[in-house]
Amino acid sequence: MEPSATYRNNSGSSTGLTSTPSRVSEAKDSDRVSGAVERVTFHSEDSGFCVLRVKVRGHRELVTVVGNAGSVSAGEYVECEGEWINDSKHGMQFKSRKLAVVPPTTVDGIEKYLGSGMIRGIGPHFAKQLVKAFGVDVFEVIETKPQRLLDLPGIGRKRLDSVIAGWSEQKAVRSIMVFLQSYGVGTSRAVRIYKTYGEEAVAKVTENPYRLALDINGIGFKTADALAQRLGIPKESPARAGAGIRHMLQELSGRGHCACTSSSLVDTTATALEISSAIVESALADEIGSGGVISEPREEDNWIFLPALHRAEQGVARQLVRLARGKTAWAGINAEEAIPLVEKETGLQLSKSQRQAVSTALTSKLLVITGGPGVGKTTIVNTILKIITQTDASVLLCAPTGRAAKRLGESTGLEAKTIHRLLEFDPRQGGFKRNKENPLEADLLVVDESSMIDIVLMNQLLNAIPSTTSVLFVGDVDQLPSVGPGNVLSDMIGSETLPVVRLTEIFRQAASSKIIVNAHRINQGQMPLVPEDKSLSDFYFIACETPEEIMAKMMQVICTRIPERFGFDPLHDVQVLTPMNRGGLGSRALNVELQKRLNLDESPAISRFGWSYKRGDKVIQTQNNYDKEVFNGDIGTILSVDTEEAKLIIVFEGREIEYDASDLDEVLPAYAVSIHKSQGSEYPAVVIPIATQHFMMLERNLLYTGVTRGKKLVVVIGQKKALYMAINNIRSSTRLTALKERIRQLFDLAF
């Protein structure tokens, strides 16, 4: 029998299930609810927070339960303790303080659970077959006598092996979840722990919980620390303080910094861990002594680095100076003769500044070309390539993202690769095949969208370039810096030692675009120009007063006005770019609303981690997956969904990639994405909501980056005050890095 599906009061006696919502809302804090989960409306893999629709016996309608569960699926049973609340937006809910998940025991519950896709190889159809054949004993059959599944029609050895493996994995994950559930570790994290540590997961975590933050992507220090204290590790432990120091440096690297001053690091760590500064200072000395962190003396205060970032900064500075020395493979070319010949061939007339840029490129072993949209960067690169390829010089082209590489290839007519593919990443070895011992082979390497490259990737790229190769870096230094640590392009330019061409002249054809004109105005701290009449333009600002009005206008513009007036497909041509992930106008909330409006496909879907993934959905990869060769920021479309096998196919730039349901923690809907995630991409039409609730992220280069993503249309919808705040805020340029000084020091020694 299933557990009794009843509400209970403080004395444990049953209360009437026929009570009205008003009577239920007066129930005591000790109320209990139990029942079968019909639907998982939302589940966060980060916090475990979930919204469940629960079928409670004797109750006509499904009950909404909100609480926290490490893992929960349709068909399972939940036993909850908490209180009833009448939410102003969502109505009557049961807010659970304690939520226990119980495996289903009825035929219906088991079928729903197995058909939810939690176990690889079992979908709704096969679940029905299993329950029909084995009834409530199906779990025992899968566990102890899986060969009996071969008696069922259509079940072969391949599917049996998949079910056995999936069942074993889920059993192990469930075991780990029991251990981790109270610490806010969600299903996806438990799967990663299992894949990293295997059967030794619990033992290794118990021995040193802080290793989770270092070894498992997506598990932070706070989770590891909560677990450590539950396991009895003292709050003042040197191990805890040392882990806290590394965590603080890691957090800062996530915000782009390569280092932290010693005094600031001690203060922030002591405050965060709620321990004395003396304990942190002692732990810092131990970390420096053991090589856990690197200390570099400065006049005002020591700078503390994570070893990997310290090595990367030193490596980038050393490699840049090395590559800047020597002669090009085309040293005999006369620029004054070559440029007119190319102009005649292409029919293009270069401006004075463009001629100077090309001439500098032909004589420089290493060059940086920077400038905003419409200033002729592409023209210069193409001119350089046409001149040097006539000498039989070999060329390689690369960019940080797949979209940027594709655009570079289209504009030059040559093959362009992502940096990861150029360096030939080997997932088995966990590194690049191309390196100092096995360098790239080319006379010239062109690196586009250089502002996106963080210090670690730049070090790996430069390390694979031989001293005989010339390098041309192209990028817009005024865009957002890299998502990862460092401010590499800006530091290269700021060193004032490397050859740099900065283009500022907007050419006549580009000047007709209000997108380009307004991008430059924003970059100069000026408000954008908007059409004063109803004439067609490629840039609009729609003023709104409230977040609710912004949301309503956005939906109208995306779903109706842009398609009708400009002919753009709202799903494939229009991209929403938002300053933040959270909040009513963040990417999460916008994706929920836009998926509902733009993807009306009614075929079966897979629900995971609070999202429903169905055919036709636009999705974004949120982390590098070297096995699949799909990288952070890549946008694709779901081609097909197989609920039986719990698999789906996503198309990225023409490549069909298979995902298991357990992989979907790496994939999010991409109807709306953060502006940070949009770097290196361009879209036919861009819609940007902007509100004062985004004040933490309202910065000039963020808005500038968002606007420059639009090729044919940009619509900014929001509060004028928020727009003004963004344009006048330039604080984001200050990242703590030492690359600029390192380049100067080495350049002075080398030249």
Phi, psi and omega in degrees: 000148176283157174304148183298128181269082184221165168264143178231144177268189187298329181278352179094353180279152183287144173255160183295136179276356181266005182296147180283161178306322181295322178289321180297322184295343179269005183295160182283166180297341185267018180297152178231146177225139173216147180174179182272137179282116177274323183207138172264100183290320179207142173210122180267123177288342181284307187255343185087355180301135182219153172239118186242147170253115191244134178269112182253126185303133179087355181252128188295316184254159177294143180263134176274123178243129174244140182181204180230129177215134179297323181207134178206141181224157174302139180101336179283167178255144175237140173242119190236145174234129182175221183216157176275138175228152177252092183290134185297332183262319189254358178082205186291129179220156171256115180268110188268130172275324178234129182225112179253135180261129183241131179302145181291151180235350178266161180301313181298316181296318179296317180297317180294320180295310181296324182282356182284350180089007180295332182249122183301132179098351180241118175242187184304317183293312181292326178300318179298318178299315182298313182293323178296322183280321190240354177059218184287351179272007188298323179297318180294323179297312180298323184286314190248335183225056185297339180298337181295340179294336181292344178285345182278145181296136176081006180256110179255181182299321183298313180292323178301314179299322179295318179294316180299315180295317180296319179295316180298317180295315180296324178296316179294317180296318179300318179298317178294322181297322177302321182286322189258349191305320184283359181252013176077018179270119183277179184303313184298322178293320179298320177299318180293321177299316179298316181293330181280315187254345180065217183292345181271009187306306184297319181297316182291320180293320179295321181295316181209088183296338182290343178294338178302316183294334180271323189266332189249116178297126178101353176253120185265177182298321184299317178296314180297321182291318177300319179295318181299317181290325175296329181276001173097008177286126186299149180297327182267011182301136175301325179297321179293317180296318179296318178295324178295322178297312180296323178297316180298318178294323178294319177298317179294323178295327176295339176261009173103352183278144176264345185208175175213144177293149185300313183296317179295320180297317179296314183296312183292323179292316180298318180294314182295321183271351181058049176227172184285154177297330181297319179296318181293319179299319178295317179294322179297318177299319178295318180296319178295317180296324182272354182085009178294329173221163181245132177253133180234120184292139174228165182299315185274327184188153175292145172259136182249130182239149161290140185306319183296322181285326177296314178297320182294316178299314179298318181295316180297314180300314182296317183290322179298315180294320177300314185287338180285345182272157174096189183248155176284163178287349181241037187301339183277355183289135175263111185299322182295333177271322186289321185297313178299325179296318179292321178301319180294320182292319185267341183079009179263142177252111181285145175283173180299317181292325179291319177300319180295320180296315179296317180299318179296320180296324183287343182248355183255135178288328178221134183215143173249126173247122181228157180162162182278191181291146174079011182258002172095023179299314182297319179300317181294315180299314180297322178295316178300314182295320180297322181290312187282332179289343175288348178262011183067019175291141180270145187228141170236143179234140179209164177208161185293328185240162179298319181293319180294321178295319180297318180294321178296318178296319180293323183282336182256340184078010179243162178290133176232141182239160168291158180300321181296320179285325177299318181275357175058070179294135179248104183297332180291322179270344181073026181203183181267140176287328178272123182203198182298323181280335180229072190285166173293158180238106179191155173275332179219136172243124176257125181244108182267164180051047186294338180295341183277349189273124180278175189294324183289313180293322178298321178298318179293322178294310183296327180296336183265003181261122179289159183295340180280349185270136172273152183230132177241112177265128180236134179179170180253103186292344181274354174286175174304141173290178183303152174295321178280178185294150177106166176220061199298308183298317179297319180291324177300314180290318183291343179293337179057030178238331181272148178297130182223135170245119179252117182266131182233344185282120176275124185279158191308314182295319180291329183293344177283348180269121177293334176300311183291315179301314182288329175299316179290324176297314178301316181295336178264008177082022180250149177291145181290154175274136180233150181297137182270349178237196183265015180292155180291141177216171175254005178219130178225146167239121180253112184281134176226160183260325187233159175302323179295320179291323178299314180299314182296317179296320180301312182299321179294316182294314184290314188274336187234301192292314180295312178300319184287321187270328185243349177078014179278141175286123185295336181274312188264335185258334185258128178239126175273128178240123184236148181297332188227164175271323186263171177093170184296336178246018177277171185298326182296308181295320181294322179296321178301312184290318183288324176299319181297323185272328190258338179243099184264011179299132184251012178288164183304146182236162174251127179257125180212138170055035176087002180236152173254124182254118181225165182305134179094349179295141172270127186228161179231137175283130187256358176205159180293129173238098187287332177297318181271350185057044174236136191235160182311123179099348178293133180251134181222182179231136179288119183274319182206156179230127178246098182289335179294314181268357183054049180227158172213161179248127177243134180262120175244114177049044177086353180263127179269120184242131179272136178237133166283158179301327181291344179276352191286355172291348178268356189233133178232156173303147185234024173299324173229134177228160177290154178299325177303318182289343184274354183305138179084357181249158171228149182224148178305316181223139181234135175241127185237114172278142180216124184216159180295340176294345176271015194305330180296334185249000185283098181225153185301312184289338175291312178296317179301316179297316180299315181296321183284359175280341183275128180272317187238340183204134173229127177236116175260126183238120179167199184272134181299325179297320179294320177299316178297317179301315182296315184294330184264005181251116181238027186290339191289350184286349185267094171249140181279102179223155179245009186298318183303313180292323180296318179298315180301312183299312182290325180295320178297324180287323187278331185243000000 
